Amino acid sequence: MAKETVSIHACLDRREGKKAVLLLGDEEKPVVFPLKYLPEDIDEGDWLNITIEYDEAATIAAEDEATSLLAELRRDKG
């Protein structure tokens, strides 16, 4: 079953050093976010669409790596 993709409407409220305060959704929930992940030319008051989607390939790769590391640790103990 495919996982849902979420789109969030956000406004850049202000910059604080290397961080940005974004106001998320209709509730304008404040969230601190690294500026380096935002477009360089964004200004305070600009609106963004943030899309979050499940990365199945990365999840499987991480699970495989963890399983492999755990098996290696068990071999080293035995």
PDB file of N, H, CA, C and O in Angstrom:
ATOM      1  N   MET A   1       0.845  -1.182   0.000  1.00  0.00           N
ATOM      2  CA  MET A   1       0.000   0.000   0.000  1.00  0.00           C
ATOM      3  C   MET A   1       0.892   1.247   0.000  1.00  0.00           C
ATOM      4  O   MET A   1       1.785   1.368   0.838  1.00  0.00           O
ATOM      5  N   ALA A   2       0.656   2.155  -0.919  1.00  0.00           N
ATOM      6  H   ALA A   2      -0.070   2.056  -1.599  1.00  0.00           H
ATOM      7  CA  ALA A   2       1.442   3.386  -1.010  1.00  0.00           C
ATOM      8  C   ALA A   2       1.110   4.306   0.158  1.00  0.00           C
ATOM      9  O   ALA A   2      -0.037   4.411   0.593  1.00  0.00           O
ATOM     10  N   LYS A   3       2.142   4.962   0.645  1.00  0.00           N
ATOM     11  H   LYS A   3       3.074   4.877   0.292  1.00  0.00           H
ATOM     12  CA  LYS A   3       1.949   5.898   1.749  1.00  0.00           C
ATOM     13  C   LYS A   3       1.560   7.258   1.191  1.00  0.00           C
ATOM     14  O   LYS A   3       1.919   7.618   0.070  1.00  0.00           O
ATOM     15  N   GLU A   4       0.833   7.986   1.985  1.00  0.00           N
ATOM     16  H   GLU A   4       0.541   7.693   2.895  1.00  0.00           H
ATOM     17  CA  GLU A   4       0.312   9.291   1.600  1.00  0.00           C
ATOM     18  C   GLU A   4       1.423  10.337   1.466  1.00  0.00           C
ATOM     19  O   GLU A   4       2.383  10.338   2.236  1.00  0.00           O
ATOM     20  N   THR A   5       1.281  11.223   0.479  1.00  0.00           N
ATOM     21  H   THR A   5       0.501  11.222  -0.147  1.00  0.00           H
ATOM     22  CA  THR A   5       2.133  12.397   0.343  1.00  0.00           C
ATOM     23  C   THR A   5       1.381  13.566   0.956  1.00  0.00           C
ATOM     24  O   THR A   5       0.181  13.727   0.732  1.00  0.00           O
ATOM     25  N   VAL A   6       2.091  14.384   1.733  1.00  0.00           N
ATOM     26  H   VAL A   6       3.066  14.253   1.914  1.00  0.00           H
ATOM     27  CA  VAL A   6       1.467  15.504   2.430  1.00  0.00           C
ATOM     28  C   VAL A   6       2.026  16.804   1.872  1.00  0.00           C
ATOM     29  O   VAL A   6       3.232  16.930   1.663  1.00  0.00           O
ATOM     30  N   SER A   7       1.152  17.761   1.635  1.00  0.00           N
ATOM     31  H   SER A   7       0.172  17.658   1.805  1.00  0.00           H
ATOM     32  CA  SER A   7       1.569  19.086   1.200  1.00  0.00           C
ATOM     33  C   SER A   7       1.168  20.093   2.273  1.00  0.00           C
ATOM     34  O   SER A   7       0.027  20.105   2.733  1.00  0.00           O
ATOM     35  N   ILE A   8       2.116  20.933   2.663  1.00  0.00           N
ATOM     36  H   ILE A   8       3.043  20.923   2.289  1.00  0.00           H
ATOM     37  CA  ILE A   8       1.890  21.904   3.732  1.00  0.00           C
ATOM     38  C   ILE A   8       2.130  23.306   3.180  1.00  0.00           C
ATOM     39  O   ILE A   8       3.154  23.558   2.544  1.00  0.00           O
ATOM     40  N   HIS A   9       1.211  24.195   3.416  1.00  0.00           N
ATOM     41  H   HIS A   9       0.379  23.989   3.933  1.00  0.00           H
ATOM     42  CA  HIS A   9       1.340  25.592   3.027  1.00  0.00           C
ATOM     43  C   HIS A   9       2.017  26.318   4.190  1.00  0.00           C
ATOM     44  O   HIS A   9       1.569  26.205   5.331  1.00  0.00           O
ATOM     45  N   ALA A  10       3.094  27.063   3.913  1.00  0.00           N
ATOM     46  H   ALA A  10       3.458  27.155   2.986  1.00  0.00           H
ATOM     47  CA  ALA A  10       3.857  27.706   4.984  1.00  0.00           C
ATOM     48  C   ALA A  10       4.295  29.104   4.568  1.00  0.00           C
ATOM     49  O   ALA A  10       4.535  29.372   3.390  1.00  0.00           O
ATOM     50  N   CYS A  11       4.392  29.980   5.545  1.00  0.00           N
ATOM     51  H   CYS A  11       4.197  29.763   6.501  1.00  0.00           H
ATOM     52  CA  CYS A  11       4.852  31.350   5.321  1.00  0.00           C
ATOM     53  C   CYS A  11       6.148  31.572   6.092  1.00  0.00           C
ATOM     54  O   CYS A  11       6.268  31.162   7.246  1.00  0.00           O
ATOM     55  N   LEU A  12       7.126  32.228   5.446  1.00  0.00           N
ATOM     56  H   LEU A  12       7.029  32.562   4.508  1.00  0.00           H
ATOM     57  CA  LEU A  12       8.352  32.596   6.158  1.00  0.00           C
ATOM     58  C   LEU A  12       8.031  33.804   7.022  1.00  0.00           C
ATOM     59  O   LEU A  12       7.809  34.902   6.511  1.00  0.00           O
ATOM     60  N   ASP A  13       8.007  33.598   8.327  1.00  0.00           N
ATOM     61  H   ASP A  13       8.187  32.707   8.742  1.00  0.00           H
ATOM     62  CA  ASP A  13       7.699  34.665   9.269  1.00  0.00           C
ATOM     63  C   ASP A  13       8.916  35.559   9.493  1.00  0.00           C
ATOM     64  O   ASP A  13       8.835  36.785   9.412  1.00  0.00           O
ATOM     65  N   ARG A  14      10.076  34.892   9.787  1.00  0.00           N
ATOM     66  H   ARG A  14      10.141  33.896   9.853  1.00  0.00           H
ATOM     67  CA  ARG A  14      11.292  35.668  10.054  1.00  0.00           C
ATOM     68  C   ARG A  14      12.513  34.768  10.000  1.00  0.00           C
ATOM     69  O   ARG A  14      12.410  33.542  10.047  1.00  0.00           O
ATOM     70  N   ARG A  15      13.675  35.408   9.900  1.00  0.00           N
ATOM     71  H   ARG A  15      13.758  36.404   9.862  1.00  0.00           H
ATOM     72  CA  ARG A  15      14.967  34.719   9.969  1.00  0.00           C
ATOM     73  C   ARG A  15      15.553  34.972  11.356  1.00  0.00           C
ATOM     74  O   ARG A  15      15.406  36.057  11.919  1.00  0.00           O
ATOM     75  N   GLU A  16      16.221  33.947  11.895  1.00  0.00           N
ATOM     76  H   GLU A  16      16.340  33.066  11.437  1.00  0.00           H
ATOM     77  CA  GLU A  16      16.929  34.077  13.168  1.00  0.00           C
ATOM     78  C   GLU A  16      18.273  33.383  13.009  1.00  0.00           C
ATOM     79  O   GLU A  16      18.384  32.178  13.237  1.00  0.00           O
ATOM     80  N   GLY A  17      19.297  34.140  12.619  1.00  0.00           N
ATOM     81  H   GLY A  17      19.207  35.119  12.434  1.00  0.00           H
ATOM     82  CA  GLY A  17      20.608  33.557  12.362  1.00  0.00           C
ATOM     83  C   GLY A  17      20.544  32.629  11.168  1.00  0.00           C
ATOM     84  O   GLY A  17      20.190  33.046  10.065  1.00  0.00           O
ATOM     85  N   LYS A  18      20.891  31.356  11.391  1.00  0.00           N
ATOM     86  H   LYS A  18      21.179  31.018  12.287  1.00  0.00           H
ATOM     87  CA  LYS A  18      20.871  30.355  10.319  1.00  0.00           C
ATOM     88  C   LYS A  18      19.549  29.594  10.273  1.00  0.00           C
ATOM     89  O   LYS A  18      19.426  28.584   9.581  1.00  0.00           O
ATOM     90  N   LYS A  19      18.570  30.088  11.012  1.00  0.00           N
ATOM     91  H   LYS A  19      18.669  30.909  11.574  1.00  0.00           H
ATOM     92  CA  LYS A  19      17.269  29.414  11.075  1.00  0.00           C
ATOM     93  C   LYS A  19      16.164  30.336  10.584  1.00  0.00           C
ATOM     94  O   LYS A  19      16.296  31.560  10.574  1.00  0.00           O
ATOM     95  N   ALA A  20      15.071  29.702  10.178  1.00  0.00           N
ATOM     96  H   ALA A  20      14.964  28.708  10.186  1.00  0.00           H
ATOM     97  CA  ALA A  20      13.884  30.430   9.748  1.00  0.00           C
ATOM     98  C   ALA A  20      12.728  29.999  10.632  1.00  0.00           C
ATOM     99  O   ALA A  20      12.669  28.855  11.082  1.00  0.00           O
ATOM    100  N   VAL A  21      11.818  30.916  10.873  1.00  0.00           N
ATOM    101  H   VAL A  21      11.866  31.845  10.507  1.00  0.00           H
ATOM    102  CA  VAL A  21      10.573  30.557  11.546  1.00  0.00           C
ATOM    103  C   VAL A  21       9.495  30.533  10.477  1.00  0.00           C
ATOM    104  O   VAL A  21       9.159  31.558   9.882  1.00  0.00           O
ATOM    105  N   LEU A  22       8.960  29.334  10.245  1.00  0.00           N
ATOM    106  H   LEU A  22       9.234  28.502  10.727  1.00  0.00           H
ATOM    107  CA  LEU A  22       7.880  29.150   9.280  1.00  0.00           C
ATOM    108  C   LEU A  22       6.566  29.040  10.033  1.00  0.00           C
ATOM    109  O   LEU A  22       6.512  28.454  11.114  1.00  0.00           O
ATOM    110  N   LEU A  23       5.515  29.598   9.465  1.00  0.00           N
ATOM    111  H   LEU A  23       5.559  30.073   8.587  1.00  0.00           H
ATOM    112  CA  LEU A  23       4.171  29.449  10.012  1.00  0.00           C
ATOM    113  C   LEU A  23       3.443  28.446   9.131  1.00  0.00           C
ATOM    114  O   LEU A  23       3.177  28.710   7.959  1.00  0.00           O
ATOM    115  N   LEU A  24       3.121  27.282   9.712  1.00  0.00           N
ATOM    116  H   LEU A  24       3.337  27.067  10.664  1.00  0.00           H
ATOM    117  CA  LEU A  24       2.570  26.176   8.930  1.00  0.00           C
ATOM    118  C   LEU A  24       1.055  26.118   8.971  1.00  0.00           C
ATOM    119  O   LEU A  24       0.435  26.267  10.024  1.00  0.00           O
ATOM    120  N   GLY A  25       0.476  25.898   7.804  1.00  0.00           N
ATOM    121  H   GLY A  25       0.980  25.776   6.949  1.00  0.00           H
ATOM    122  CA  GLY A  25      -0.947  25.622   7.682  1.00  0.00           C
ATOM    123  C   GLY A  25      -1.846  26.786   8.055  1.00  0.00           C
ATOM    124  O   GLY A  25      -1.389  27.898   8.320  1.00  0.00           O
ATOM    125  N   ASP A  26      -3.149  26.493   8.068  1.00  0.00           N
ATOM    126  H   ASP A  26      -3.520  25.589   7.853  1.00  0.00           H
ATOM    127  CA  ASP A  26      -4.147  27.505   8.403  1.00  0.00           C
ATOM    128  C   ASP A  26      -3.998  27.988   9.844  1.00  0.00           C
ATOM    129  O   ASP A  26      -4.349  29.123  10.169  1.00  0.00           O
ATOM    130  N   GLU A  27      -3.472  27.110  10.704  1.00  0.00           N
ATOM    131  H   GLU A  27      -3.188  26.188  10.440  1.00  0.00           H
ATOM    132  CA  GLU A  27      -3.305  27.463  12.119  1.00  0.00           C
ATOM    133  C   GLU A  27      -2.081  28.351  12.328  1.00  0.00           C
ATOM    134  O   GLU A  27      -1.899  28.925  13.401  1.00  0.00           O
ATOM    135  N   GLU A  28      -1.230  28.463  11.278  1.00  0.00           N
ATOM    136  H   GLU A  28      -1.378  27.997  10.406  1.00  0.00           H
ATOM    137  CA  GLU A  28       0.023  29.207  11.335  1.00  0.00           C
ATOM    138  C   GLU A  28       0.863  28.786  12.544  1.00  0.00           C
ATOM    139  O   GLU A  28       1.326  29.615  13.327  1.00  0.00           O
ATOM    140  N   LYS A  29       1.040  27.479  12.663  1.00  0.00           N
ATOM    141  H   LYS A  29       0.664  26.805  12.027  1.00  0.00           H
ATOM    142  CA  LYS A  29       1.844  26.879  13.728  1.00  0.00           C
ATOM    143  C   LYS A  29       3.316  27.219  13.485  1.00  0.00           C
ATOM    144  O   LYS A  29       3.858  26.850  12.442  1.00  0.00           O
ATOM    145  N   PRO A  30       3.986  27.918  14.427  1.00  0.00           N
ATOM    146  CA  PRO A  30       5.394  28.268  14.206  1.00  0.00           C
ATOM    147  C   PRO A  30       6.314  27.062  14.343  1.00  0.00           C
ATOM    148  O   PRO A  30       6.200  26.275  15.282  1.00  0.00           O
ATOM    149  N   VAL A  31       7.232  26.936  13.379  1.00  0.00           N
ATOM    150  H   VAL A  31       7.324  27.575  12.615  1.00  0.00           H
ATOM    151  CA  VAL A  31       8.213  25.848  13.368  1.00  0.00           C
ATOM    152  C   VAL A  31       9.560  26.440  12.963  1.00  0.00           C
ATOM    153  O   VAL A  31       9.646  27.207  12.004  1.00  0.00           O
ATOM    154  N   VAL A  32      10.621  26.075  13.706  1.00  0.00           N
ATOM    155  H   VAL A  32      10.551  25.452  14.484  1.00  0.00           H
ATOM    156  CA  VAL A  32      11.967  26.530  13.366  1.00  0.00           C
ATOM    157  C   VAL A  32      12.542  25.550  12.346  1.00  0.00           C
ATOM    158  O   VAL A  32      12.460  24.334  12.523  1.00  0.00           O
ATOM    159  N   PHE A  33      13.128  26.095  11.271  1.00  0.00           N
ATOM    160  H   PHE A  33      13.195  27.082  11.126  1.00  0.00           H
ATOM    161  CA  PHE A  33      13.590  25.289  10.148  1.00  0.00           C
ATOM    162  C   PHE A  33      14.934  25.842   9.674  1.00  0.00           C
ATOM    163  O   PHE A  33      15.107  27.060   9.639  1.00  0.00           O
ATOM    164  N   PRO A  34      15.891  24.982   9.309  1.00  0.00           N
ATOM    165  CA  PRO A  34      17.184  25.486   8.825  1.00  0.00           C
ATOM    166  C   PRO A  34      17.022  26.290   7.527  1.00  0.00           C
ATOM    167  O   PRO A  34      16.407  25.823   6.568  1.00  0.00           O
ATOM    168  N   LEU A  35      17.580  27.494   7.514  1.00  0.00           N
ATOM    169  H   LEU A  35      18.080  27.874   8.293  1.00  0.00           H
ATOM    170  CA  LEU A  35      17.515  28.343   6.317  1.00  0.00           C
ATOM    171  C   LEU A  35      18.154  27.689   5.105  1.00  0.00           C
ATOM    172  O   LEU A  35      17.726  27.924   3.976  1.00  0.00           O
ATOM    173  N   LYS A  36      19.191  26.858   5.331  1.00  0.00           N
ATOM    174  H   LYS A  36      19.540  26.667   6.248  1.00  0.00           H
ATOM    175  CA  LYS A  36      19.911  26.277   4.195  1.00  0.00           C
ATOM    176  C   LYS A  36      19.036  25.384   3.326  1.00  0.00           C
ATOM    177  O   LYS A  36      19.407  25.088   2.190  1.00  0.00           O
ATOM    178  N   TYR A  37      17.889  24.950   3.827  1.00  0.00           N
ATOM    179  H   TYR A  37      17.588  25.191   4.750  1.00  0.00           H
ATOM    180  CA  TYR A  37      16.987  24.102   3.041  1.00  0.00           C
ATOM    181  C   TYR A  37      15.892  24.897   2.341  1.00  0.00           C
ATOM    182  O   TYR A  37      15.020  24.315   1.695  1.00  0.00           O
ATOM    183  N   LEU A  38      15.932  26.216   2.462  1.00  0.00           N
ATOM    184  H   LEU A  38      16.640  26.688   2.987  1.00  0.00           H
ATOM    185  CA  LEU A  38      14.943  27.057   1.807  1.00  0.00           C
ATOM    186  C   LEU A  38      15.576  27.754   0.606  1.00  0.00           C
ATOM    187  O   LEU A  38      16.797  27.903   0.563  1.00  0.00           O
ATOM    188  N   PRO A  39      14.774  28.184  -0.372  1.00  0.00           N
ATOM    189  CA  PRO A  39      15.333  28.926  -1.503  1.00  0.00           C
ATOM    190  C   PRO A  39      16.066  30.173  -1.002  1.00  0.00           C
ATOM    191  O   PRO A  39      15.590  30.845  -0.087  1.00  0.00           O
ATOM    192  N   GLU A  40      17.210  30.481  -1.592  1.00  0.00           N
ATOM    193  H   GLU A  40      17.597  29.935  -2.335  1.00  0.00           H
ATOM    194  CA  GLU A  40      18.031  31.611  -1.150  1.00  0.00           C
ATOM    195  C   GLU A  40      17.312  32.951  -1.294  1.00  0.00           C
ATOM    196  O   GLU A  40      17.533  33.864  -0.498  1.00  0.00           O
ATOM    197  N   ASP A  41      16.457  33.070  -2.302  1.00  0.00           N
ATOM    198  H   ASP A  41      16.278  32.328  -2.948  1.00  0.00           H
ATOM    199  CA  ASP A  41      15.827  34.354  -2.585  1.00  0.00           C
ATOM    200  C   ASP A  41      14.477  34.548  -1.892  1.00  0.00           C
ATOM    201  O   ASP A  41      13.730  35.460  -2.247  1.00  0.00           O
ATOM    202  N   ILE A  42      14.160  33.715  -0.925  1.00  0.00           N
ATOM    203  H   ILE A  42      14.767  32.975  -0.637  1.00  0.00           H
ATOM    204  CA  ILE A  42      12.887  33.843  -0.222  1.00  0.00           C
ATOM    205  C   ILE A  42      12.950  35.007   0.768  1.00  0.00           C
ATOM    206  O   ILE A  42      13.965  35.220   1.432  1.00  0.00           O
ATOM    207  N   ASP A  43      11.858  35.748   0.853  1.00  0.00           N
ATOM    208  H   ASP A  43      11.034  35.575   0.314  1.00  0.00           H
ATOM    209  CA  ASP A  43      11.767  36.898   1.748  1.00  0.00           C
ATOM    210  C   ASP A  43      10.701  36.656   2.813  1.00  0.00           C
ATOM    211  O   ASP A  43       9.796  35.842   2.636  1.00  0.00           O
ATOM    212  N   GLU A  44      10.830  37.380   3.918  1.00  0.00           N
ATOM    213  H   GLU A  44      11.566  38.042   4.062  1.00  0.00           H
ATOM    214  CA  GLU A  44       9.810  37.302   4.957  1.00  0.00           C
ATOM    215  C   GLU A  44       8.459  37.670   4.348  1.00  0.00           C
ATOM    216  O   GLU A  44       8.344  38.641   3.600  1.00  0.00           O
ATOM    217  N   GLY A  45       7.449  36.885   4.678  1.00  0.00           N
ATOM    218  H   GLY A  45       7.542  36.097   5.286  1.00  0.00           H
ATOM    219  CA  GLY A  45       6.112  37.081   4.120  1.00  0.00           C
ATOM    220  C   GLY A  45       5.837  36.230   2.897  1.00  0.00           C
ATOM    221  O   GLY A  45       4.686  36.109   2.478  1.00  0.00           O
ATOM    222  N   ASP A  46       6.884  35.630   2.307  1.00  0.00           N
ATOM    223  H   ASP A  46       7.819  35.728   2.647  1.00  0.00           H
ATOM    224  CA  ASP A  46       6.685  34.743   1.153  1.00  0.00           C
ATOM    225  C   ASP A  46       6.073  33.424   1.607  1.00  0.00           C
ATOM    226  O   ASP A  46       6.344  32.937   2.705  1.00  0.00           O
ATOM    227  N   TRP A  47       5.245  32.861   0.738  1.00  0.00           N
ATOM    228  H   TRP A  47       5.025  33.256  -0.154  1.00  0.00           H
ATOM    229  CA  TRP A  47       4.588  31.579   1.022  1.00  0.00           C
ATOM    230  C   TRP A  47       5.285  30.450   0.267  1.00  0.00           C
ATOM    231  O   TRP A  47       5.798  30.647  -0.835  1.00  0.00           O
ATOM    232  N   LEU A  48       5.296  29.283   0.869  1.00  0.00           N
ATOM    233  H   LEU A  48       4.880  29.123   1.764  1.00  0.00           H
ATOM    234  CA  LEU A  48       5.913  28.084   0.308  1.00  0.00           C
ATOM    235  C   LEU A  48       4.910  26.942   0.318  1.00  0.00           C
ATOM    236  O   LEU A  48       3.979  26.930   1.123  1.00  0.00           O
ATOM    237  N   ASN A  49       5.102  25.993  -0.569  1.00  0.00           N
ATOM    238  H   ASN A  49       5.858  26.002  -1.223  1.00  0.00           H
ATOM    239  CA  ASN A  49       4.420  24.706  -0.507  1.00  0.00           C
ATOM    240  C   ASN A  49       5.488  23.677  -0.183  1.00  0.00           C
ATOM    241  O   ASN A  49       6.446  23.514  -0.939  1.00  0.00           O
ATOM    242  N   ILE A  50       5.331  22.990   0.922  1.00  0.00           N
ATOM    243  H   ILE A  50       4.552  23.123   1.536  1.00  0.00           H
ATOM    244  CA  ILE A  50       6.282  21.964   1.348  1.00  0.00           C
ATOM    245  C   ILE A  50       5.616  20.611   1.140  1.00  0.00           C
ATOM    246  O   ILE A  50       4.529  20.354   1.657  1.00  0.00           O
ATOM    247  N   THR A  51       6.281  19.751   0.375  1.00  0.00           N
ATOM    248  H   THR A  51       7.164  19.959  -0.045  1.00  0.00           H
ATOM    249  CA  THR A  51       5.753  18.414   0.115  1.00  0.00           C
ATOM    250  C   THR A  51       6.612  17.391   0.832  1.00  0.00           C
ATOM    251  O   THR A  51       7.838  17.404   0.719  1.00  0.00           O
ATOM    252  N   ILE A  52       5.967  16.514   1.561  1.00  0.00           N
ATOM    253  H   ILE A  52       4.971  16.504   1.652  1.00  0.00           H
ATOM    254  CA  ILE A  52       6.652  15.446   2.286  1.00  0.00           C
ATOM    255  C   ILE A  52       6.124  14.123   1.755  1.00  0.00           C
ATOM    256  O   ILE A  52       4.919  13.870   1.749  1.00  0.00           O
ATOM    257  N   GLU A  53       7.059  13.283   1.307  1.00  0.00           N
ATOM    258  H   GLU A  53       8.037  13.489   1.311  1.00  0.00           H
ATOM    259  CA  GLU A  53       6.631  11.982   0.804  1.00  0.00           C
ATOM    260  C   GLU A  53       7.528  10.882   1.359  1.00  0.00           C
ATOM    261  O   GLU A  53       8.706  11.097   1.643  1.00  0.00           O
ATOM    262  N   TYR A  54       6.957   9.735   1.501  1.00  0.00           N
ATOM    263  H   TYR A  54       5.999   9.560   1.271  1.00  0.00           H
ATOM    264  CA  TYR A  54       7.633   8.550   2.001  1.00  0.00           C
ATOM    265  C   TYR A  54       8.658   8.080   0.981  1.00  0.00           C
ATOM    266  O   TYR A  54       8.352   7.987  -0.207  1.00  0.00           O
ATOM    267  N   ASP A  55       9.871   7.783   1.434  1.00  0.00           N
ATOM    268  H   ASP A  55      10.119   7.859   2.400  1.00  0.00           H
ATOM    269  CA  ASP A  55      10.940   7.292   0.559  1.00  0.00           C
ATOM    270  C   ASP A  55      11.163   5.812   0.865  1.00  0.00           C
ATOM    271  O   ASP A  55      11.942   5.457   1.750  1.00  0.00           O
ATOM    272  N   GLU A  56      10.473   4.967   0.127  1.00  0.00           N
ATOM    273  H   GLU A  56       9.840   5.255  -0.592  1.00  0.00           H
ATOM    274  CA  GLU A  56      10.521   3.524   0.378  1.00  0.00           C
ATOM    275  C   GLU A  56      11.921   2.962   0.165  1.00  0.00           C
ATOM    276  O   GLU A  56      12.386   2.149   0.963  1.00  0.00           O
ATOM    277  N   ALA A  57      12.599   3.383  -0.902  1.00  0.00           N
ATOM    278  H   ALA A  57      12.221   4.044  -1.550  1.00  0.00           H
ATOM    279  CA  ALA A  57      13.930   2.853  -1.203  1.00  0.00           C
ATOM    280  C   ALA A  57      14.918   3.175  -0.079  1.00  0.00           C
ATOM    281  O   ALA A  57      15.698   2.311   0.323  1.00  0.00           O
ATOM    282  N   ALA A  58      14.891   4.410   0.432  1.00  0.00           N
ATOM    283  H   ALA A  58      14.258   5.111   0.106  1.00  0.00           H
ATOM    284  CA  ALA A  58      15.795   4.796   1.524  1.00  0.00           C
ATOM    285  C   ALA A  58      15.456   4.037   2.800  1.00  0.00           C
ATOM    286  O   ALA A  58      16.356   3.652   3.546  1.00  0.00           O
ATOM    287  N   THR A  59      14.175   3.817   3.059  1.00  0.00           N
ATOM    288  H   THR A  59      13.443   4.130   2.453  1.00  0.00           H
ATOM    289  CA  THR A  59      13.748   3.079   4.250  1.00  0.00           C
ATOM    290  C   THR A  59      14.243   1.639   4.187  1.00  0.00           C
ATOM    291  O   THR A  59      14.772   1.118   5.169  1.00  0.00           O
ATOM    292  N   ILE A  60      14.074   0.997   3.041  1.00  0.00           N
ATOM    293  H   ILE A  60      13.645   1.420   2.243  1.00  0.00           H
ATOM    294  CA  ILE A  60      14.523  -0.389   2.871  1.00  0.00           C
ATOM    295  C   ILE A  60      16.032  -0.477   2.997  1.00  0.00           C
ATOM    296  O   ILE A  60      16.544  -1.394   3.640  1.00  0.00           O
ATOM    297  N   ALA A  61      16.761   0.466   2.390  1.00  0.00           N
ATOM    298  H   ALA A  61      16.345   1.211   1.868  1.00  0.00           H
ATOM    299  CA  ALA A  61      18.227   0.472   2.477  1.00  0.00           C
ATOM    300  C   ALA A  61      18.684   0.628   3.927  1.00  0.00           C
ATOM    301  O   ALA A  61      19.621  -0.048   4.350  1.00  0.00           O
ATOM    302  N   ALA A  62      18.044   1.499   4.686  1.00  0.00           N
ATOM    303  H   ALA A  62      17.283   2.048   4.343  1.00  0.00           H
ATOM    304  CA  ALA A  62      18.403   1.701   6.098  1.00  0.00           C
ATOM    305  C   ALA A  62      18.108   0.451   6.924  1.00  0.00           C
ATOM    306  O   ALA A  62      18.897   0.075   7.792  1.00  0.00           O
ATOM    307  N   GLU A  63      16.977  -0.187   6.654  1.00  0.00           N
ATOM    308  H   GLU A  63      16.337   0.118   5.949  1.00  0.00           H
ATOM    309  CA  GLU A  63      16.635  -1.426   7.365  1.00  0.00           C
ATOM    310  C   GLU A  63      17.646  -2.529   7.029  1.00  0.00           C
ATOM    311  O   GLU A  63      18.085  -3.259   7.917  1.00  0.00           O
ATOM    312  N   ASP A  64      18.011  -2.649   5.755  1.00  0.00           N
ATOM    313  H   ASP A  64      17.655  -2.056   5.033  1.00  0.00           H
ATOM    314  CA  ASP A  64      19.001  -3.651   5.344  1.00  0.00           C
ATOM    315  C   ASP A  64      20.345  -3.407   6.008  1.00  0.00           C
ATOM    316  O   ASP A  64      20.995  -4.352   6.455  1.00  0.00           O
ATOM    317  N   GLU A  65      20.771  -2.146   6.078  1.00  0.00           N
ATOM    318  H   GLU A  65      20.243  -1.379   5.714  1.00  0.00           H
ATOM    319  CA  GLU A  65      22.041  -1.811   6.718  1.00  0.00           C
ATOM    320  C   GLU A  65      22.005  -2.143   8.205  1.00  0.00           C
ATOM    321  O   GLU A  65      22.966  -2.696   8.739  1.00  0.00           O
ATOM    322  N   ALA A  66      20.907  -1.812   8.875  1.00  0.00           N
ATOM    323  H   ALA A  66      20.126  -1.363   8.441  1.00  0.00           H
ATOM    324  CA  ALA A  66      20.783  -2.110  10.304  1.00  0.00           C
ATOM    325  C   ALA A  66      20.807  -3.619  10.542  1.00  0.00           C
ATOM    326  O   ALA A  66      21.447  -4.087  11.483  1.00  0.00           O
ATOM    327  N   THR A  67      20.120  -4.373   9.703  1.00  0.00           N
ATOM    328  H   THR A  67      19.600  -3.992   8.938  1.00  0.00           H
ATOM    329  CA  THR A  67      20.109  -5.828   9.826  1.00  0.00           C
ATOM    330  C   THR A  67      21.511  -6.390   9.626  1.00  0.00           C
ATOM    331  O   THR A  67      21.941  -7.279  10.361  1.00  0.00           O
ATOM    332  N   SER A  68      22.222  -5.869   8.628  1.00  0.00           N
ATOM    333  H   SER A  68      21.873  -5.147   8.031  1.00  0.00           H
ATOM    334  CA  SER A  68      23.581  -6.316   8.350  1.00  0.00           C
ATOM    335  C   SER A  68      24.521  -5.995   9.518  1.00  0.00           C
ATOM    336  O   SER A  68      25.320  -6.841   9.917  1.00  0.00           O
ATOM    337  N   LEU A  69      24.430  -4.793  10.061  1.00  0.00           N
ATOM    338  H   LEU A  69      23.780  -4.106   9.737  1.00  0.00           H
ATOM    339  CA  LEU A  69      25.271  -4.417  11.203  1.00  0.00           C
ATOM    340  C   LEU A  69      24.975  -5.272  12.424  1.00  0.00           C
ATOM    341  O   LEU A  69      25.894  -5.679  13.135  1.00  0.00           O
ATOM    342  N   LEU A  70      23.711  -5.546  12.670  1.00  0.00           N
ATOM    343  H   LEU A  70      22.964  -5.216  12.092  1.00  0.00           H
ATOM    344  CA  LEU A  70      23.324  -6.387  13.806  1.00  0.00           C
ATOM    345  C   LEU A  70      23.865  -7.802  13.626  1.00  0.00           C
ATOM    346  O   LEU A  70      24.366  -8.390  14.585  1.00  0.00           O
ATOM    347  N   ALA A  71      23.776  -8.359  12.425  1.00  0.00           N
ATOM    348  H   ALA A  71      23.369  -7.881  11.646  1.00  0.00           H
ATOM    349  CA  ALA A  71      24.303  -9.692  12.156  1.00  0.00           C
ATOM    350  C   ALA A  71      25.820  -9.709  12.359  1.00  0.00           C
ATOM    351  O   ALA A  71      26.365 -10.670  12.901  1.00  0.00           O
ATOM    352  N   GLU A  72      26.491  -8.655  11.928  1.00  0.00           N
ATOM    353  H   GLU A  72      26.048  -7.874  11.488  1.00  0.00           H
ATOM    354  CA  GLU A  72      27.956  -8.561  12.108  1.00  0.00           C
ATOM    355  C   GLU A  72      28.316  -8.513  13.596  1.00  0.00           C
ATOM    356  O   GLU A  72      29.271  -9.166  14.017  1.00  0.00           O
ATOM    357  N   LEU A  73      27.579  -7.766  14.378  1.00  0.00           N
ATOM    358  H   LEU A  73      26.803  -7.236  14.036  1.00  0.00           H
ATOM    359  CA  LEU A  73      27.836  -7.696  15.829  1.00  0.00           C
ATOM    360  C   LEU A  73      27.632  -9.064  16.485  1.00  0.00           C
ATOM    361  O   LEU A  73      28.399  -9.464  17.360  1.00  0.00           O
ATOM    362  N   ARG A  74      26.603  -9.762  16.057  1.00  0.00           N
ATOM    363  H   ARG A  74      25.980  -9.437  15.346  1.00  0.00           H
ATOM    364  CA  ARG A  74      26.328 -11.095  16.616  1.00  0.00           C
ATOM    365  C   ARG A  74      27.427 -12.081  16.264  1.00  0.00           C
ATOM    366  O   ARG A  74      27.797 -12.919  17.086  1.00  0.00           O
ATOM    367  N   ARG A  75      27.961 -11.988  15.030  1.00  0.00           N
ATOM    368  H   ARG A  75      27.661 -11.307  14.362  1.00  0.00           H
ATOM    369  CA  ARG A  75      29.069 -12.863  14.630  1.00  0.00           C
ATOM    370  C   ARG A  75      30.319 -12.575  15.460  1.00  0.00           C
ATOM    371  O   ARG A  75      31.027 -13.496  15.867  1.00  0.00           O
ATOM    372  N   ASP A  76      30.584 -11.291  15.709  1.00  0.00           N
ATOM    373  H   ASP A  76      30.009 -10.543  15.379  1.00  0.00           H
ATOM    374  CA  ASP A  76      31.758 -10.894  16.480  1.00  0.00           C
ATOM    375  C   ASP A  76      31.676 -11.379  17.921  1.00  0.00           C
ATOM    376  O   ASP A  76      32.709 -11.666  18.525  1.00  0.00           O
ATOM    377  N   LYS A  77      30.490 -11.477  18.483  1.00  0.00           N
ATOM    378  H   LYS A  77      29.651 -11.244  17.992  1.00  0.00           H
ATOM    379  CA  LYS A  77      30.307 -11.930  19.869  1.00  0.00           C
ATOM    380  C   LYS A  77      30.478 -13.452  19.962  1.00  0.00           C
ATOM    381  O   LYS A  77      30.947 -13.968  20.977  1.00  0.00           O
ATOM    382  N   GLY A  78      30.103 -14.148  18.919  1.00  0.00           N
ATOM    383  H   GLY A  78      29.722 -13.729  18.094  1.00  0.00           H
ATOM    384  CA  GLY A  78      30.041 -15.603  18.946  1.00  0.00           C
ATOM    385  C   GLY A  78      31.297 -16.238  18.623  1.00  0.00           C
ATOM    386  O   GLY A  78      31.383 -17.466  18.610  1.00  0.00           O
TER     387      GLY A  78
END
